């Protein structure tokens, strides 16, 4: 089952999307990057906007070794 989660990568990027976990990988469907904006505000932009949109809808597979944490958004 996949749920919308926030994933923090070792690079410091925070990505929101539908997460499906496997043994050593996670798959992010329809990922968007969370960007700090003005004080107390955030922005959301497409993750990899130069990538084929259909590929991102299928899911972006990431190794769990590059993930710092996964949390539920509020």
C-alpha positions, -999 to 999 in steps of 0.1 A, spaced: 0 0 0 13 35 -8 7 66 12 17 102 8 49 108 28 77 133 31 111 118 23 143 135 34 174 126 13 210 127 24 214 157 0 189 177 22 161 176 -3 126 170 11 103 153 -14 66 146 -10 48 119 -29 32 85 -27 57 61 -11 58 24 -16 85 6 4 104 -26 -6 133 -43 11 161 -20 0 143 7 -20 114 31 -19 93 42 -49 80 78 -50 51 84 -73 43 119 -85 71 134 -64 73 171 -56 101 190 -39 94 211 -8 111 245 -9 115 268 21 99 302 12 93 333 34 93 330 71 70 302 82 60 293 46 69 266 21 66 261 -17 61 230 -36 76 224 -71 77 194 -94 107 172 -87 129 167 -118 108 190 -140 130 182 -170 121 144 -167 94 126 -186 62 132 -167 49 97 -174 81 82 -158 75 101 -126 38 90 -125 50 54 -126 74 61 -98 110 71 -90 129 43 -73 154 53 -47 178 33 -26 170 34 11 207 41 18 201 77 5 171 83 27 175 100 61 138 97 72 103 92 60 74 110 78 37 117 74 28 153 63 4 175 83 
